[in-house]
Amino acid sequence: MNRSKFQFSNPELEKIEFSVNQNFDEEKYDGIAMQSNIEVQMLEGNEALVKLTLSIGNSTDSQPFDICVKMGANFTWDESVEIEKAKQLLNINAPAVLLSYIRPIVSSMTNSSKYPTLNIPFIDFTKKES
């Protein structure tokens, strides 16, 4: 098995917020609102710090809860990887890796609430939100 030329280390939970929306009106519910934000900070050499913030729900009466989770990790790549390819990996693959750490946190929090467990679906990070 060959080791990937793109690696990560030290995934860290930076922020976690959960609140049940006391004003939630089940009749107005039309699915969970979800937004993501990706931050890429280039460091020295072939290294970058990538952070993914996932905001789920909100305080409007159509959402059962308001969740915000932020994970970050250091990512490195081999010198043979071209910078454009590295940027693509940092903006698409890195957030997908970080999402895999966020997913069980959200599942556990929502499982402990009065609402059904939320299992975050796969997210296509190749498409930019508008």
NORNOR-V904248 format. One record per pair of residues at least 6 apart in sequence whose C-alpha atoms are under 6 Angstrom apart, sorted by the first residue. I is the first residue (numbers start at 1). J is the second residue. Records with the same first field share a line. If there is no record, write none. Layout:
BEGIN
I=J, J
END
This chain:
BEGIN
5=77, 78
6=76, 77
7=75, 76
8=74, 75
9=74
10=73
11=72, 73
12=71, 72
13=71
14=70, 71
15=69, 70
16=68, 69
17=67, 68
18=66, 67
19=65, 66
20=65
21=64, 65
23=61
24=61, 62, 63, 64
25=61, 62
28=62
29=62
32=57
33=56, 57
34=55, 56
35=54, 55
36=53, 54
37=52, 53
38=51, 52
39=50, 51
40=49, 50
41=48, 49
42=48
46=76, 77
47=75, 76
48=74, 75
49=73, 74
50=72, 73
51=71, 72
52=70, 71, 95
53=69, 70
54=68, 69
55=67, 68
56=66, 67
57=63, 65, 66
58=66
92=125, 126
103=120
107=117, 118, 119
110=117, 118
111=117
END
